Amino acid sequence: MAEKIQLSKSDRQKVWWRSQFLQGSWNYERMQNLGWAYSLIPAIKKLYTKKEDQAAALERHLEFFNTHPYVAAPIMGVTLALEEERANGTEIDDAAIQGVKIGMMGPLAGIGDPVFWFTVRPILGALGASLAATGNIVGPLLFFFGWNAIRMSFLWYTQEFGYKAGSEITKDMSGGILKDITKGASILGMFILAVLVQRWVSINFTINLPGKQLSEGAYINFPEGAVTGGELKGILGQALSGMSLDSVQPQTLQGQLNSLIPGLMGLLLTFLCMWLLKKKVSPITIILALFAVGIAARFFGIM
């Protein structure tokens, strides 16, 4: 029986150190994937001795990855545990590893901003600035060393937490724990995607449609010539009650779509991009095509 391969503390520390540069090669196609794969190289070399196995492991970690750079550490730890078990013969496929990564990166991303960017960093910055304003050199030093001590400690201990949690998950593979986690992660990932579509994908058409003729009583009949105070009061009352100022109600394509299903076009655009990705169309090609269509639609007054 072959001896079990296990990542030592030194191996995990190498991964932790490299993870400081997670965003060192950020790109628009797969976001943090290069930094993620770079971080895992020491573990991959330790776990897989054959070049083809190392290449395969590196390739599966070059898939899309994006989250807050500091909360990536627990995901990194779980991934290390899964790769370790896979290297020792446990049946863990690429989809399971990728599913766990995708399922964790969305929810954790929402934690990183309020904790680090909106709480810890402003507090340290305010303390450092208040000292620096009095000419005290401790101010910038406090911010620099305090911030990096908190950041690097958090990365190490959460990576270790993820590694130990991942090890517990992989102990009972026959019980289907990983399968359940992968399924749950996929469902959660789709839920996060739906929320992001509504928030970030916006399409507004500027095309005007033929106006709608309103029935008598739905609009204000303005008297010809000068009006008395009583007539003016009545007109203002009708306007405040919601009556139209014109007998023809303007209509737009966007207004009709919003009355049907708000956000419909954004959803359809998302489905189109997903279909194109499934057809192996390059994300860069899709991004450039979206730029071109957007510019053309703006030029011709469609959007």
Secondary structure, 3 states (H helix, E strand, C coil): CCCCCCCCHHHHHHHHHHHHHCCCCCECCCECHHHHHHHHHHHHHHHCCCHHHHHHHHHHCCCCECCCCCCHHHHHHHHHHHHHHHHCCCCCCHHHHHHHHHHHHHHHHHHHHHHHHHHHHHHHHHHHHHHHHCCCCHHHHHHHHHHHHHHHHHHHHHHHHHHHHHHHHHHHHHHCHHHHHHHHHHHHHHHHHHHHHHHHCCCCCCCEEEEEECCCCCECCCCCCCCCHHHHHHHHHHHHCCCECCCEEEEEHHHHHHHHCCCHHHHHHHHHHHHHHHCCCCHHHHHHHHHHHHHHHHHCCCC
